[in-house]
Amino acid sequence: MMKFPISQAGAALLRAVLTRAGATRETIRLVGYKATDWQSLTFDGERHELELRVPGPDGEVVARRLIDGLDEHEFDVNGQIVADIGGHAGVPDRSGAVDVRIEALTIAA
C-alpha cells in the first residue's frame, strides 16, 4: 500500500467525503493526492486533488454516491471551510472498478 503525504485539511476532507458516501478507507483506495497552497487578499487555504479507486463490482454505485450533490454538501472539516468542491467519475473497467477525481478548495476559518 502506498502512503501519500497528506495535509491535515486534506485528510479531514477525505474522511468527510467518504463518510458522506457511507464508505471507508478500506473500501475505497486513495491512489493519488496533491495539494497546493492557495491565497487571496484575505484568506489562506489549500487546493486539493484527490484520486480515488472504487473497486468493483458495484464501483459505479459507490462512485455516484461519492460525487452526486458533492458541490452542494456542507462539510465539517476541522476548522476549515470547503469553499469549492467538485468531482467526476470515470467509466467502470471490466471488474466494475471506477476511478474518481475530486478537487476542492479549503480555507482556514
Summary of the structure (lengths in Angstrom):
residues: 109
radius of gyration: 13.8
end to end distance: 33.0
largest distance: 47.6
contacts: 314
relative contact order: 0.25
helix: 24%
strand: 40%
